[in-house]
Amino acid sequence: MNAACAVQGCVYGLLMTITCHWLYSCMYREKMRSKFGLPAEPCCDCCVHFCCDPCALCQEHAELKARGFDPSRGWIGPPNAPPPHMPPTMFR
């Protein structure tokens, strides 16, 4: 695990103590949606994470795996490599 991943995990854990962890994770859902051109359905990113953060995180993990990424490795890999092209799938 790299240092950036550990820091992100600590921030998320601290936000969990005040029940605001969903704010942090919804920012990453927005980044992923814009990167892959996914629609904001059935509602906005923050609503999805507020209502069921574990479900939203599982969706995002599955989406990354389906696109050929290995989420367990974090952001390790060539930074300029284009992601595999796939149609939007996360919110169906």
N, C-alpha and C positions, 0 to 999 in steps of 0.2 A: 504494500500500500504506500502510495507516495504521500508527501507532506500536505499537499493541497487537498487530497481526499480526506485526510485526518482532520484538517482544519474545518472543512465543510461539514463533516460529521459532528464535530464539537459544536459548531454554530447551530446546526439543526437540533442537537440534543439540548442545548441551552434554551432554544426557543420552545422546545417541548415543555419545559418546566413552567412556562407562562402561557401555554396553549396557543402559541402563535407560529408553530412550525409550518403550518399550511401556507402562510404568507411567503416563506422562503422557497418552498417547493413549487408553488404556482409560478414563480418567476422562471424556473427551468422548464416547466411545461410550455410556457409561452415561447421560450427560445427554441424548443424542439419543434413546436408547431410552425414557427416561421421558417425554420431551416428546411423542413420537409414539405412545406405547403399544406399542412393539415388544417381542416376546418375547426372552428371553435364551437363544437357541438357536444353535447346537447345544451351547454351553457358556458359561461366564461370560465377561464382557467381557475381563478380563485374560488369560484363556487364549487367546482369539481373537487378541488383539494380541501376546501372547508367541510364539505359534506362527507367525503370519504377519502381521506388522504392515503391510507394503505391501498385502496383500490386504484387510485390515480397513479401511484408509484408503480404498481404492478403493470398497469396498462403501458406506462412509459418504458418500463424494462422490457416488456414483450415487444413493443414497437422497435426498440433499438436492436434487439436480437433478430427480429424478422428482417431488418435492414442490413444484417451482416456485422453488426458491432458486437463487441464483447463487453457489456456493462461492468463485469467484475474487474476489468482492467482499468476502469476509470477513463481518463482522457488520454491514455497512452496511445501513440500511433502518429503517423505522419500528419501534421496539421493542415497540409494543403491537399491531401488526397480527397477526391470527390467521393461522396457517399454513393452507395449503389442506388440506382434509380428504381423506385417502386411507387405505385399509386398510393394516395392517402388511405390509411387503414385504421388508425388509432380509435376513432370514435364511431365505428360502425357497429 
